[in-house]
Amino acid sequence: MPEGSQAFEMLRDGARHPATASWSVTWSGPAPTYTVRIACGALDGGTPVGAGEDDAFEALCTIRDRLEPDGWRLGLRGALADVWPSGMARDQGGGLRAYRLTPTGAGDVVATFDPVDPAEVVTLADQRAETERLFDLMRGASGPAGA
């Protein structure tokens, strides 16, 4: 699924706005560039916001870094507190899929751009903190190295 689009909702100041996420991949040299664009008429001037990164999840994070300080929340599964892609999901799958994390390990694999209620998502900073907390718990659950 190197290209696609998904309708979803964005939230700002309690108001929901229809939006579309689109993603594509281009090759220029040995590594791909994943480009993600978020289009929403309520964004400044209705101009889509885009980013190109090594994987689609990282491009989504770059867009969130731009929009979240203005109060925007993107109703995408990749913005839930307990969702984060593995290195393999990024390298081999372009970050289009990620894991639902639990204190004991990686749970279900989910699509990064599946729509969710935007009231359920968190900021990127909160997501990073929560996934780091879950990774720490997983490391503790697996016991000491060599045990």
C-alpha positions in Angstrom: 0.0 0.0 0.0 2.6 2.6 -1.0 -0.1 5.2 -2.0 -3.5 5.9 -0.5 -5.9 8.3 1.1 -8.2 8.2 4.1 -11.0 10.5 5.2 -11.0 11.3 8.9 -11.8 14.1 11.3 -9.6 16.8 12.9 -10.5 18.5 16.2 -9.7 22.0 17.3 -11.4 24.0 20.1 -14.1 21.4 20.4 -15.1 21.6 16.8 -14.7 18.7 14.4 -13.6 19.2 10.8 -13.6 16.8 7.9 -10.1 16.1 6.5 -8.2 13.8 4.2 -4.8 12.2 4.7 -3.0 11.1 1.6 0.4 9.3 1.3 2.7 8.3 -1.4 6.3 7.1 -1.9 8.9 8.2 -4.3 12.4 6.8 -4.9 15.3 9.2 -5.6 18.4 7.2 -4.9 18.7 4.2 -2.7 16.0 5.2 -0.1 12.4 6.0 -0.5 10.7 9.3 0.6 7.2 9.0 2.0 5.1 12.1 1.5 2.0 12.6 3.7 -0.5 15.4 3.1 -3.3 16.5 5.4 -6.1 18.5 3.7 -8.8 20.3 5.7 -10.7 23.3 4.7 -10.4 24.7 8.3 -6.6 24.8 8.1 -5.1 28.3 7.4 -6.4 29.2 4.0 -7.4 25.6 3.4 -3.9 24.9 2.3 -2.9 21.3 2.8 0.0 20.6 5.1 2.6 18.1 4.0 5.9 16.5 4.9 8.3 14.0 3.4 10.3 11.7 5.6 11.9 8.2 5.6 8.6 6.6 6.5 4.9 7.6 6.5 4.7 7.5 10.3 7.6 10.0 10.7 6.0 12.2 8.1 2.8 12.2 10.1 4.8 13.1 13.2 6.3 16.1 11.4 2.9 17.3 10.4 1.6 16.8 13.9 4.6 18.9 15.2 3.4 21.7 13.0 -0.4 21.5 13.7 -0.6 20.5 17.4 0.8 23.8 18.8 -2.3 25.5 17.2 -4.6 23.1 19.0 -5.2 20.6 16.2 -5.7 16.9 16.9 -5.7 14.4 14.0 -8.2 11.6 14.4 -5.8 8.9 13.0 -4.9 5.7 14.7 -1.2 6.6 14.4 -1.9 9.4 16.9 -3.2 7.2 19.7 -1.2 7.1 22.9 -0.3 3.4 22.7 0.5 3.2 19.0 4.1 3.2 17.7 5.8 1.4 14.7 8.7 -1.0 15.2 11.9 -0.4 13.3 11.0 -3.3 10.9 7.5 -1.8 10.3 9.3 1.5 9.4 12.0 0.0 7.2 10.0 -2.7 5.4 6.5 -1.3 5.6 7.2 2.4 5.4 5.5 3.1 8.8 2.1 2.5 7.3 1.4 0.0 10.0 2.2 0.2 13.7 1.7 -1.8 16.9 -0.8 -1.2 19.7 1.5 -1.5 22.7 0.8 -3.1 26.0 2.8 -3.3 29.2 3.8 -6.9 28.3 4.5 -6.5 24.6 3.4 -5.4 21.2 -0.3 -6.1 20.6 -2.3 -5.9 17.4 -0.9 -4.4 14.2 -3.0 -1.4 13.1 -3.0 0.9 10.1 -1.4 4.2 10.8 -4.0 6.2 8.9 -7.2 4.4 10.0 -9.7 7.0 11.4 -10.4 7.2 15.1 -12.4 9.7 17.2 -10.1 12.7 17.4 -11.1 13.2 21.0 -9.2 9.9 21.8 -5.8 11.0 20.4 -3.0 12.7 22.3 -0.2 15.1 21.4 2.9 13.7 19.9 4.9 14.6 23.0 2.3 12.6 25.2 2.4 9.7 22.7 6.2 9.5 22.8 6.1 9.6 26.6 3.5 6.9 26.8 5.2 4.6 24.3 8.5 5.1 26.1 6.8 4.1 29.4 5.3 1.0 27.7 8.7 0.1 26.2 10.3 0.4 29.7 7.6 -1.9 31.1 8.1 -4.4 28.3 11.8 -4.5 29.0 11.1 -5.1 32.7 8.6 -7.8 31.8 11.1 -9.7 29.7 13.5 -10.0 32.7 17.2 -9.3 32.9 19.3 -10.0 29.8 20.5 -13.6 29.7 18.0 -14.8 32.2 
